[in-house]
């Protein structure tokens, strides 16, 4: 067992691992961010639509409650 343990960074500088291209890192980061946004939208859009529907229902309900009674002639 060596007296000093090698770290990932020291192995990388010695040429033990291949460097990733910056374009690949940026592309993966953008993809991850896009996936996070999609998941949040999939979670929030149905809740927002239900809240909008409840608001519209509450606004329209008094209109139907005050419907005039038919007059017999």
VOGUFI-611306 format. One record per residue (C-alpha): y, x, z; residue in three letters; residue number from 1; chain. Coordinates in steps of 0.2 Angstrom, whole numbers. Layout:
REM residues N
{north = Y | east = X | up = Z | res = ALA | n = NUM | chain = A} .
...
This chain:
REM residues 73
{north = 0 | east = 0 | up = 0 | res = UNK | n = 1 | chain = A} .
{north = 17 | east = 7 | up = -5 | res = UNK | n = 2 | chain = A} .
{north = 29 | east = 11 | up = 9 | res = UNK | n = 3 | chain = A} .
{north = 43 | east = 1 | up = 0 | res = UNK | n = 4 | chain = A} .
{north = 39 | east = -15 | up = -8 | res = UNK | n = 5 | chain = A} .
{north = 46 | east = -17 | up = -25 | res = UNK | n = 6 | chain = A} .
{north = 57 | east = -33 | up = -29 | res = UNK | n = 7 | chain = A} .
{north = 58 | east = -43 | up = -44 | res = UNK | n = 8 | chain = A} .
{north = 75 | east = -35 | up = -48 | res = UNK | n = 9 | chain = A} .
{north = 69 | east = -18 | up = -47 | res = UNK | n = 10 | chain = A} .
{north = 54 | east = -22 | up = -58 | res = UNK | n = 11 | chain = A} .
{north = 65 | east = -30 | up = -71 | res = UNK | n = 12 | chain = A} .
{north = 76 | east = -15 | up = -72 | res = UNK | n = 13 | chain = A} .
{north = 62 | east = -3 | up = -74 | res = UNK | n = 14 | chain = A} .
{north = 56 | east = -13 | up = -90 | res = UNK | n = 15 | chain = A} .
{north = 42 | east = -22 | up = -81 | res = UNK | n = 16 | chain = A} .
{north = 48 | east = -39 | up = -88 | res = UNK | n = 17 | chain = A} .
{north = 57 | east = -45 | up = -104 | res = UNK | n = 18 | chain = A} .
{north = 75 | east = -51 | up = -103 | res = UNK | n = 19 | chain = A} .
{north = 78 | east = -69 | up = -108 | res = UNK | n = 20 | chain = A} .
{north = 91 | east = -72 | up = -121 | res = UNK | n = 21 | chain = A} .
{north = 107 | east = -79 | up = -115 | res = UNK | n = 22 | chain = A} .
{north = 106 | east = -93 | up = -128 | res = UNK | n = 23 | chain = A} .
{north = 90 | east = -98 | up = -121 | res = UNK | n = 24 | chain = A} .
{north = 96 | east = -99 | up = -103 | res = UNK | n = 25 | chain = A} .
{north = 111 | east = -109 | up = -109 | res = UNK | n = 26 | chain = A} .
{north = 100 | east = -121 | up = -119 | res = UNK | n = 27 | chain = A} .
{north = 88 | east = -124 | up = -105 | res = UNK | n = 28 | chain = A} .
{north = 103 | east = -127 | up = -93 | res = UNK | n = 29 | chain = A} .
{north = 110 | east = -140 | up = -104 | res = UNK | n = 30 | chain = A} .
{north = 94 | east = -148 | up = -106 | res = UNK | n = 31 | chain = A} .
{north = 91 | east = -149 | up = -87 | res = UNK | n = 32 | chain = A} .
{north = 109 | east = -156 | up = -85 | res = UNK | n = 33 | chain = A} .
{north = 106 | east = -169 | up = -98 | res = UNK | n = 34 | chain = A} .
{north = 90 | east = -175 | up = -90 | res = UNK | n = 35 | chain = A} .
{north = 98 | east = -177 | up = -73 | res = UNK | n = 36 | chain = A} .
{north = 112 | east = -188 | up = -82 | res = UNK | n = 37 | chain = A} .
{north = 98 | east = -198 | up = -90 | res = UNK | n = 38 | chain = A} .
{north = 89 | east = -201 | up = -74 | res = UNK | n = 39 | chain = A} .
{north = 105 | east = -206 | up = -65 | res = UNK | n = 40 | chain = A} .
{north = 110 | east = -218 | up = -79 | res = UNK | n = 41 | chain = A} .
{north = 92 | east = -226 | up = -79 | res = UNK | n = 42 | chain = A} .
{north = 94 | east = -229 | up = -60 | res = UNK | n = 43 | chain = A} .
{north = 112 | east = -235 | up = -60 | res = UNK | n = 44 | chain = A} .
{north = 114 | east = -246 | up = -76 | res = UNK | n = 45 | chain = A} .
{north = 102 | east = -259 | up = -70 | res = UNK | n = 46 | chain = A} .
{north = 110 | east = -260 | up = -53 | res = UNK | n = 47 | chain = A} .
{north = 127 | east = -261 | up = -61 | res = UNK | n = 48 | chain = A} .
{north = 121 | east = -275 | up = -73 | res = UNK | n = 49 | chain = A} .
{north = 114 | east = -285 | up = -58 | res = UNK | n = 50 | chain = A} .
{north = 131 | east = -283 | up = -49 | res = UNK | n = 51 | chain = A} .
{north = 141 | east = -289 | up = -64 | res = UNK | n = 52 | chain = A} .
{north = 129 | east = -304 | up = -66 | res = UNK | n = 53 | chain = A} .
{north = 131 | east = -309 | up = -48 | res = UNK | n = 54 | chain = A} .
{north = 150 | east = -307 | up = -49 | res = UNK | n = 55 | chain = A} .
{north = 150 | east = -318 | up = -65 | res = UNK | n = 56 | chain = A} .
{north = 139 | east = -331 | up = -57 | res = UNK | n = 57 | chain = A} .
{north = 150 | east = -332 | up = -41 | res = UNK | n = 58 | chain = A} .
{north = 165 | east = -334 | up = -53 | res = UNK | n = 59 | chain = A} .
{north = 157 | east = -348 | up = -63 | res = UNK | n = 60 | chain = A} .
{north = 149 | east = -357 | up = -49 | res = UNK | n = 61 | chain = A} .
{north = 165 | east = -367 | up = -44 | res = UNK | n = 62 | chain = A} .
{north = 168 | east = -373 | up = -61 | res = UNK | n = 63 | chain = A} .
{north = 151 | east = -382 | up = -62 | res = UNK | n = 64 | chain = A} .
{north = 153 | east = -388 | up = -44 | res = UNK | n = 65 | chain = A} .
{north = 169 | east = -398 | up = -48 | res = UNK | n = 66 | chain = A} .
{north = 163 | east = -407 | up = -63 | res = UNK | n = 67 | chain = A} .
{north = 171 | east = -424 | up = -64 | res = UNK | n = 68 | chain = A} .
{north = 161 | east = -439 | up = -61 | res = UNK | n = 69 | chain = A} .
{north = 159 | east = -451 | up = -76 | res = UNK | n = 70 | chain = A} .
{north = 169 | east = -467 | up = -75 | res = UNK | n = 71 | chain = A} .
{north = 161 | east = -484 | up = -78 | res = UNK | n = 72 | chain = A} .
{north = 172 | east = -496 | up = -88 | res = UNK | n = 73 | chain = A} .
